[in-house]
């Protein structure tokens, strides 16, 4: 899988998942830091991460 394929798959996700995945995996922020930045509970960040990873996997296996 190339970087272009990953970026294309990320663009297909809902914004709330895409932003959190980007902050976590590309920028290196912790769930606590992301929660503070986006004014949401840390557990909500973990939920969005899990759902975002699941949807990303679905997009990548479809394509």
PDB file of N, CA, C and O in Angstrom:
ATOM      1  N   UNK A   1       0.839  -1.170   0.000  1.00  0.00           N
ATOM      2  CA  UNK A   1       0.000   0.000   0.000  1.00  0.00           C
ATOM      3  C   UNK A   1       0.888   1.239   0.000  1.00  0.00           C
ATOM      4  O   UNK A   1       1.832   1.349   0.782  1.00  0.00           O
ATOM      5  N   UNK A   2       0.566   2.154  -0.884  1.00  0.00           N
ATOM      6  CA  UNK A   2       1.322   3.382  -0.966  1.00  0.00           C
ATOM      7  C   UNK A   2       0.680   4.500  -0.168  1.00  0.00           C
ATOM      8  O   UNK A   2      -0.458   4.393   0.290  1.00  0.00           O
ATOM      9  N   UNK A   3       1.431   5.566  -0.014  1.00  0.00           N
ATOM     10  CA  UNK A   3       0.937   6.719   0.736  1.00  0.00           C
ATOM     11  C   UNK A   3      -0.280   7.331   0.058  1.00  0.00           C
ATOM     12  O   UNK A   3      -1.202   7.785   0.735  1.00  0.00           O
ATOM     13  N   UNK A   4      -0.294   7.348  -1.276  1.00  0.00           N
ATOM     14  CA  UNK A   4      -1.431   7.908  -2.008  1.00  0.00           C
ATOM     15  C   UNK A   4      -2.702   7.118  -1.737  1.00  0.00           C
ATOM     16  O   UNK A   4      -3.781   7.694  -1.595  1.00  0.00           O
ATOM     17  N   UNK A   5      -2.571   5.797  -1.667  1.00  0.00           N
ATOM     18  CA  UNK A   5      -3.730   4.949  -1.402  1.00  0.00           C
ATOM     19  C   UNK A   5      -4.274   5.207   0.007  1.00  0.00           C
ATOM     20  O   UNK A   5      -5.486   5.261   0.210  1.00  0.00           O
ATOM     21  N   UNK A   6      -3.375   5.363   0.967  1.00  0.00           N
ATOM     22  CA  UNK A   6      -3.785   5.626   2.336  1.00  0.00           C
ATOM     23  C   UNK A   6      -4.470   6.984   2.451  1.00  0.00           C
ATOM     24  O   UNK A   6      -5.511   7.100   3.098  1.00  0.00           O
ATOM     25  N   UNK A   7      -3.901   7.997   1.839  1.00  0.00           N
ATOM     26  CA  UNK A   7      -4.495   9.342   1.874  1.00  0.00           C
ATOM     27  C   UNK A   7      -5.870   9.328   1.207  1.00  0.00           C
ATOM     28  O   UNK A   7      -6.812   9.941   1.710  1.00  0.00           O
ATOM     29  N   UNK A   8      -5.985   8.636   0.084  1.00  0.00           N
ATOM     30  CA  UNK A   8      -7.271   8.533  -0.594  1.00  0.00           C
ATOM     31  C   UNK A   8      -8.315   7.840   0.263  1.00  0.00           C
ATOM     32  O   UNK A   8      -9.477   8.246   0.284  1.00  0.00           O
ATOM     33  N   UNK A   9      -7.904   6.797   0.969  1.00  0.00           N
ATOM     34  CA  UNK A   9      -8.827   6.081   1.849  1.00  0.00           C
ATOM     35  C   UNK A   9      -9.235   6.959   3.024  1.00  0.00           C
ATOM     36  O   UNK A   9     -10.399   6.957   3.423  1.00  0.00           O
ATOM     37  N   UNK A  10      -8.295   7.705   3.578  1.00  0.00           N
ATOM     38  CA  UNK A  10      -8.621   8.607   4.691  1.00  0.00           C
ATOM     39  C   UNK A  10      -9.628   9.673   4.264  1.00  0.00           C
ATOM     40  O   UNK A  10     -10.499  10.055   5.046  1.00  0.00           O
ATOM     41  N   UNK A  11      -9.510  10.149   3.038  1.00  0.00           N
ATOM     42  CA  UNK A  11     -10.417  11.190   2.552  1.00  0.00           C
ATOM     43  C   UNK A  11     -11.850  10.690   2.428  1.00  0.00           C
ATOM     44  O   UNK A  11     -12.782  11.493   2.378  1.00  0.00           O
ATOM     45  N   UNK A  12     -12.035   9.394   2.378  1.00  0.00           N
ATOM     46  CA  UNK A  12     -13.383   8.833   2.266  1.00  0.00           C
ATOM     47  C   UNK A  12     -14.079   8.708   3.616  1.00  0.00           C
ATOM     48  O   UNK A  12     -15.277   8.429   3.673  1.00  0.00           O
ATOM     49  N   UNK A  13     -13.342   8.910   4.696  1.00  0.00           N
ATOM     50  CA  UNK A  13     -13.922   8.790   6.028  1.00  0.00           C
ATOM     51  C   UNK A  13     -14.652  10.068   6.414  1.00  0.00           C
ATOM     52  O   UNK A  13     -14.421  11.134   5.843  1.00  0.00           O
ATOM     53  N   UNK A  14     -15.543   9.933   7.402  1.00  0.00           N
ATOM     54  CA  UNK A  14     -16.204  11.114   7.947  1.00  0.00           C
ATOM     55  C   UNK A  14     -15.144  12.019   8.572  1.00  0.00           C
ATOM     56  O   UNK A  14     -14.112  11.549   9.051  1.00  0.00           O
ATOM     57  N   UNK A  15     -15.413  13.307   8.559  1.00  0.00           N
ATOM     58  CA  UNK A  15     -14.440  14.278   9.051  1.00  0.00           C
ATOM     59  C   UNK A  15     -14.040  14.010  10.505  1.00  0.00           C
ATOM     60  O   UNK A  15     -12.866  14.130  10.856  1.00  0.00           O
ATOM     61  N   UNK A  16     -15.015  13.648  11.352  1.00  0.00           N
ATOM     62  CA  UNK A  16     -14.695  13.440  12.770  1.00  0.00           C
ATOM     63  C   UNK A  16     -13.691  12.306  12.959  1.00  0.00           C
ATOM     64  O   UNK A  16     -12.848  12.372  13.854  1.00  0.00           O
ATOM     65  N   UNK A  17     -13.770  11.276  12.136  1.00  0.00           N
ATOM     66  CA  UNK A  17     -12.812  10.176  12.236  1.00  0.00           C
ATOM     67  C   UNK A  17     -11.486  10.552  11.585  1.00  0.00           C
ATOM     68  O   UNK A  17     -10.417  10.243  12.111  1.00  0.00           O
ATOM     69  N   UNK A  18     -11.563  11.211  10.455  1.00  0.00           N
ATOM     70  CA  UNK A  18     -10.349  11.577   9.711  1.00  0.00           C
ATOM     71  C   UNK A  18      -9.459  12.508  10.544  1.00  0.00           C
ATOM     72  O   UNK A  18      -8.242  12.326  10.595  1.00  0.00           O
ATOM     73  N   UNK A  19     -10.060  13.487  11.184  1.00  0.00           N
ATOM     74  CA  UNK A  19      -9.281  14.449  11.966  1.00  0.00           C
ATOM     75  C   UNK A  19      -8.573  13.763  13.123  1.00  0.00           C
ATOM     76  O   UNK A  19      -7.389  14.000  13.362  1.00  0.00           O
ATOM     77  N   UNK A  20      -9.297  12.914  13.840  1.00  0.00           N
ATOM     78  CA  UNK A  20      -8.718  12.263  15.003  1.00  0.00           C
ATOM     79  C   UNK A  20      -7.633  11.269  14.589  1.00  0.00           C
ATOM     80  O   UNK A  20      -6.591  11.194  15.240  1.00  0.00           O
ATOM     81  N   UNK A  21      -7.858  10.511  13.524  1.00  0.00           N
ATOM     82  CA  UNK A  21      -6.826   9.598  13.039  1.00  0.00           C
ATOM     83  C   UNK A  21      -5.583  10.375  12.618  1.00  0.00           C
ATOM     84  O   UNK A  21      -4.463   9.954  12.903  1.00  0.00           O
ATOM     85  N   UNK A  22      -5.771  11.493  11.950  1.00  0.00           N
ATOM     86  CA  UNK A  22      -4.633  12.313  11.519  1.00  0.00           C
ATOM     87  C   UNK A  22      -3.842  12.823  12.726  1.00  0.00           C
ATOM     88  O   UNK A  22      -2.615  12.724  12.765  1.00  0.00           O
ATOM     89  N   UNK A  23      -4.558  13.365  13.700  1.00  0.00           N
ATOM     90  CA  UNK A  23      -3.875  13.899  14.879  1.00  0.00           C
ATOM     91  C   UNK A  23      -3.108  12.804  15.627  1.00  0.00           C
ATOM     92  O   UNK A  23      -2.004  13.044  16.117  1.00  0.00           O
ATOM     93  N   UNK A  24      -3.678  11.629  15.713  1.00  0.00           N
ATOM     94  CA  UNK A  24      -3.045  10.525  16.440  1.00  0.00           C
ATOM     95  C   UNK A  24      -1.852   9.945  15.677  1.00  0.00           C
ATOM     96  O   UNK A  24      -0.756   9.838  16.226  1.00  0.00           O
ATOM     97  N   UNK A  25      -2.062   9.576  14.428  1.00  0.00           N
ATOM     98  CA  UNK A  25      -1.050   8.802  13.714  1.00  0.00           C
ATOM     99  C   UNK A  25      -0.083   9.623  12.858  1.00  0.00           C
ATOM    100  O   UNK A  25       1.032   9.174  12.593  1.00  0.00           O
ATOM    101  N   UNK A  26      -0.487  10.805  12.428  1.00  0.00           N
ATOM    102  CA  UNK A  26       0.411  11.626  11.617  1.00  0.00           C
ATOM    103  C   UNK A  26       1.093  12.712  12.450  1.00  0.00           C
ATOM    104  O   UNK A  26       2.250  13.058  12.209  1.00  0.00           O
ATOM    105  N   UNK A  27       0.360  13.246  13.438  1.00  0.00           N
ATOM    106  CA  UNK A  27       0.914  14.313  14.272  1.00  0.00           C
ATOM    107  C   UNK A  27       1.468  13.786  15.594  1.00  0.00           C
ATOM    108  O   UNK A  27       2.281  14.457  16.230  1.00  0.00           O
ATOM    109  N   UNK A  28       1.040  12.592  16.018  1.00  0.00           N
ATOM    110  CA  UNK A  28       1.601  11.966  17.212  1.00  0.00           C
ATOM    111  C   UNK A  28       1.010  12.404  18.538  1.00  0.00           C
ATOM    112  O   UNK A  28       1.628  12.197  19.582  1.00  0.00           O
ATOM    113  N   UNK A  29      -0.177  13.006  18.523  1.00  0.00           N
ATOM    114  CA  UNK A  29      -0.798  13.443  19.770  1.00  0.00           C
ATOM    115  C   UNK A  29      -1.432  12.269  20.501  1.00  0.00           C
ATOM    116  O   UNK A  29      -1.860  11.296  19.880  1.00  0.00           O
ATOM    117  N   UNK A  30      -1.488  12.367  21.822  1.00  0.00           N
ATOM    118  CA  UNK A  30      -2.152  11.347  22.634  1.00  0.00           C
ATOM    119  C   UNK A  30      -3.660  11.595  22.629  1.00  0.00           C
ATOM    120  O   UNK A  30      -4.127  12.662  22.229  1.00  0.00           O
ATOM    121  N   UNK A  31      -4.403  10.601  23.076  1.00  0.00           N
ATOM    122  CA  UNK A  31      -5.860  10.753  23.150  1.00  0.00           C
ATOM    123  C   UNK A  31      -6.227  11.888  24.102  1.00  0.00           C
ATOM    124  O   UNK A  31      -7.178  12.628  23.849  1.00  0.00           O
ATOM    125  N   UNK A  32      -5.494  12.023  25.170  1.00  0.00           N
ATOM    126  CA  UNK A  32      -5.760  13.098  26.123  1.00  0.00           C
ATOM    127  C   UNK A  32      -5.543  14.467  25.474  1.00  0.00           C
ATOM    128  O   UNK A  32      -6.349  15.380  25.654  1.00  0.00           O
ATOM    129  N   UNK A  33      -4.458  14.602  24.724  1.00  0.00           N
ATOM    130  CA  UNK A  33      -4.169  15.874  24.047  1.00  0.00           C
ATOM    131  C   UNK A  33      -5.221  16.177  22.979  1.00  0.00           C
ATOM    132  O   UNK A  33      -5.660  17.319  22.846  1.00  0.00           O
ATOM    133  N   UNK A  34      -5.624  15.160  22.220  1.00  0.00           N
ATOM    134  CA  UNK A  34      -6.640  15.351  21.184  1.00  0.00           C
ATOM    135  C   UNK A  34      -7.953  15.783  21.822  1.00  0.00           C
ATOM    136  O   UNK A  34      -8.623  16.687  21.322  1.00  0.00           O
ATOM    137  N   UNK A  35      -8.318  15.142  22.919  1.00  0.00           N
ATOM    138  CA  UNK A  35      -9.537  15.522  23.626  1.00  0.00           C
ATOM    139  C   UNK A  35      -9.517  16.976  24.061  1.00  0.00           C
ATOM    140  O   UNK A  35     -10.518  17.681  23.937  1.00  0.00           O
ATOM    141  N   UNK A  36      -8.376  17.425  24.571  1.00  0.00           N
ATOM    142  CA  UNK A  36      -8.245  18.823  24.995  1.00  0.00           C
ATOM    143  C   UNK A  36      -8.350  19.766  23.800  1.00  0.00           C
ATOM    144  O   UNK A  36      -8.986  20.816  23.890  1.00  0.00           O
ATOM    145  N   UNK A  37      -7.729  19.393  22.683  1.00  0.00           N
ATOM    146  CA  UNK A  37      -7.762  20.238  21.485  1.00  0.00           C
ATOM    147  C   UNK A  37      -9.169  20.366  20.913  1.00  0.00           C
ATOM    148  O   UNK A  37      -9.589  21.443  20.488  1.00  0.00           O
ATOM    149  N   UNK A  38      -9.888  19.242  20.912  1.00  0.00           N
ATOM    150  CA  UNK A  38     -11.210  19.208  20.275  1.00  0.00           C
ATOM    151  C   UNK A  38     -12.351  19.359  21.271  1.00  0.00           C
ATOM    152  O   UNK A  38     -13.522  19.249  20.907  1.00  0.00           O
ATOM    153  N   UNK A  39     -12.002  19.609  22.527  1.00  0.00           N
ATOM    154  CA  UNK A  39     -12.987  19.796  23.592  1.00  0.00           C
ATOM    155  C   UNK A  39     -13.964  18.622  23.674  1.00  0.00           C
ATOM    156  O   UNK A  39     -15.180  18.797  23.613  1.00  0.00           O
ATOM    157  N   UNK A  40     -13.398  17.422  23.815  1.00  0.00           N
ATOM    158  CA  UNK A  40     -14.218  16.221  23.952  1.00  0.00           C
ATOM    159  C   UNK A  40     -13.561  15.298  24.971  1.00  0.00           C
ATOM    160  O   UNK A  40     -12.347  15.353  25.168  1.00  0.00           O
ATOM    161  N   UNK A  41     -14.352  14.454  25.616  1.00  0.00           N
ATOM    162  CA  UNK A  41     -13.778  13.524  26.592  1.00  0.00           C
ATOM    163  C   UNK A  41     -12.785  12.558  25.944  1.00  0.00           C
ATOM    164  O   UNK A  41     -12.921  12.195  24.776  1.00  0.00           O
ATOM    165  N   UNK A  42     -11.804  12.160  26.712  1.00  0.00           N
ATOM    166  CA  UNK A  42     -10.778  11.236  26.224  1.00  0.00           C
ATOM    167  C   UNK A  42     -11.397   9.936  25.720  1.00  0.00           C
ATOM    168  O   UNK A  42     -10.960   9.398  24.703  1.00  0.00           O
ATOM    169  N   UNK A  43     -12.406   9.428  26.417  1.00  0.00           N
ATOM    170  CA  UNK A  43     -13.043   8.185  25.990  1.00  0.00           C
ATOM    171  C   UNK A  43     -13.736   8.336  24.639  1.00  0.00           C
ATOM    172  O   UNK A  43     -13.795   7.376  23.870  1.00  0.00           O
ATOM    173  N   UNK A  44     -14.253   9.508  24.340  1.00  0.00           N
ATOM    174  CA  UNK A  44     -14.858   9.760  23.033  1.00  0.00           C
ATOM    175  C   UNK A  44     -13.787   9.705  21.945  1.00  0.00           C
ATOM    176  O   UNK A  44     -14.032   9.200  20.850  1.00  0.00           O
ATOM    177  N   UNK A  45     -12.613  10.221  22.252  1.00  0.00           N
ATOM    178  CA  UNK A  45     -11.498  10.156  21.303  1.00  0.00           C
ATOM    179  C   UNK A  45     -11.170   8.694  21.003  1.00  0.00           C
ATOM    180  O   UNK A  45     -10.988   8.318  19.845  1.00  0.00           O
ATOM    181  N   UNK A  46     -11.097   7.867  22.058  1.00  0.00           N
ATOM    182  CA  UNK A  46     -10.811   6.444  21.849  1.00  0.00           C
ATOM    183  C   UNK A  46     -11.894   5.783  20.998  1.00  0.00           C
ATOM    184  O   UNK A  46     -11.589   4.942  20.153  1.00  0.00           O
ATOM    185  N   UNK A  47     -13.144   6.154  21.213  1.00  0.00           N
ATOM    186  CA  UNK A  47     -14.250   5.601  20.423  1.00  0.00           C
ATOM    187  C   UNK A  47     -14.112   5.990  18.960  1.00  0.00           C
ATOM    188  O   UNK A  47     -14.269   5.152  18.072  1.00  0.00           O
ATOM    189  N   UNK A  48     -13.818   7.266  18.706  1.00  0.00           N
ATOM    190  CA  UNK A  48     -13.652   7.728  17.324  1.00  0.00           C
ATOM    191  C   UNK A  48     -12.442   7.063  16.663  1.00  0.00           C
ATOM    192  O   UNK A  48     -12.483   6.746  15.475  1.00  0.00           O
ATOM    193  N   UNK A  49     -11.370   6.851  17.421  1.00  0.00           N
ATOM    194  CA  UNK A  49     -10.201   6.160  16.880  1.00  0.00           C
ATOM    195  C   UNK A  49     -10.554   4.734  16.464  1.00  0.00           C
ATOM    196  O   UNK A  49     -10.197   4.291  15.373  1.00  0.00           O
ATOM    197  N   UNK A  50     -11.250   4.029  17.335  1.00  0.00           N
ATOM    198  CA  UNK A  50     -11.610   2.635  17.037  1.00  0.00           C
ATOM    199  C   UNK A  50     -12.529   2.562  15.824  1.00  0.00           C
ATOM    200  O   UNK A  50     -12.323   1.736  14.935  1.00  0.00           O
ATOM    201  N   UNK A  51     -13.531   3.414  15.787  1.00  0.00           N
ATOM    202  CA  UNK A  51     -14.470   3.407  14.658  1.00  0.00           C
ATOM    203  C   UNK A  51     -13.779   3.853  13.378  1.00  0.00           C
ATOM    204  O   UNK A  51     -14.030   3.303  12.306  1.00  0.00           O
ATOM    205  N   UNK A  52     -12.910   4.848  13.491  1.00  0.00           N
ATOM    206  CA  UNK A  52     -12.178   5.322  12.317  1.00  0.00           C
ATOM    207  C   UNK A  52     -11.260   4.260  11.745  1.00  0.00           C
ATOM    208  O   UNK A  52     -11.192   4.089  10.528  1.00  0.00           O
ATOM    209  N   UNK A  53     -10.546   3.539  12.616  1.00  0.00           N
ATOM    210  CA  UNK A  53      -9.688   2.446  12.149  1.00  0.00           C
ATOM    211  C   UNK A  53     -10.504   1.357  11.468  1.00  0.00           C
ATOM    212  O   UNK A  53     -10.087   0.812  10.446  1.00  0.00           O
ATOM    213  N   UNK A  54     -11.660   1.041  12.029  1.00  0.00           N
ATOM    214  CA  UNK A  54     -12.530   0.015  11.444  1.00  0.00           C
ATOM    215  C   UNK A  54     -13.012   0.439  10.057  1.00  0.00           C
ATOM    216  O   UNK A  54     -12.980  -0.352   9.114  1.00  0.00           O
ATOM    217  N   UNK A  55     -13.456   1.687   9.938  1.00  0.00           N
ATOM    218  CA  UNK A  55     -13.940   2.169   8.643  1.00  0.00           C
ATOM    219  C   UNK A  55     -12.805   2.282   7.636  1.00  0.00           C
ATOM    220  O   UNK A  55     -12.998   2.012   6.450  1.00  0.00           O
ATOM    221  N   UNK A  56     -11.626   2.678   8.097  1.00  0.00           N
ATOM    222  CA  UNK A  56     -10.474   2.764   7.209  1.00  0.00           C
ATOM    223  C   UNK A  56     -10.118   1.383   6.661  1.00  0.00           C
ATOM    224  O   UNK A  56      -9.812   1.231   5.479  1.00  0.00           O
ATOM    225  N   UNK A  57     -10.163   0.397   7.524  1.00  0.00           N
ATOM    226  CA  UNK A  57      -9.889  -0.968   7.091  1.00  0.00           C
ATOM    227  C   UNK A  57     -10.902  -1.413   6.038  1.00  0.00           C
ATOM    228  O   UNK A  57     -10.534  -2.049   5.051  1.00  0.00           O
ATOM    229  N   UNK A  58     -12.186  -1.077   6.248  1.00  0.00           N
ATOM    230  CA  UNK A  58     -13.228  -1.427   5.286  1.00  0.00           C
ATOM    231  C   UNK A  58     -12.968  -0.778   3.939  1.00  0.00           C
ATOM    232  O   UNK A  58     -13.102  -1.421   2.898  1.00  0.00           O
ATOM    233  N   UNK A  59     -12.596   0.496   3.955  1.00  0.00           N
ATOM    234  CA  UNK A  59     -12.318   1.222   2.706  1.00  0.00           C
ATOM    235  C   UNK A  59     -11.124   0.602   1.989  1.00  0.00           C
ATOM    236  O   UNK A  59     -11.155   0.418   0.772  1.00  0.00           O
ATOM    237  N   UNK A  60     -10.079   0.283   2.734  1.00  0.00           N
ATOM    238  CA  UNK A  60      -8.874  -0.270   2.117  1.00  0.00           C
ATOM    239  C   UNK A  60      -9.086  -1.682   1.563  1.00  0.00           C
ATOM    240  O   UNK A  60      -8.498  -2.036   0.540  1.00  0.00           O
ATOM    241  N   UNK A  61      -9.910  -2.483   2.221  1.00  0.00           N
ATOM    242  CA  UNK A  61     -10.143  -3.842   1.722  1.00  0.00           C
ATOM    243  C   UNK A  61     -11.131  -3.868   0.563  1.00  0.00           C
ATOM    244  O   UNK A  61     -11.133  -4.809  -0.231  1.00  0.00           O
ATOM    245  N   UNK A  62     -11.971  -2.839   0.461  1.00  0.00           N
ATOM    246  CA  UNK A  62     -12.891  -2.732  -0.675  1.00  0.00           C
ATOM    247  C   UNK A  62     -12.150  -2.414  -1.951  1.00  0.00           C
ATOM    248  O   UNK A  62     -12.426  -2.966  -3.016  1.00  0.00           O
ATOM    249  N   UNK A  63     -11.180  -1.488  -1.811  1.00  0.00           N
ATOM    250  CA  UNK A  63     -10.476  -0.977  -2.985  1.00  0.00           C
ATOM    251  C   UNK A  63      -9.424  -1.902  -3.441  1.00  0.00           C
ATOM    252  O   UNK A  63      -8.736  -1.619  -4.421  1.00  0.00           O
TER     253      UNK A  63
END
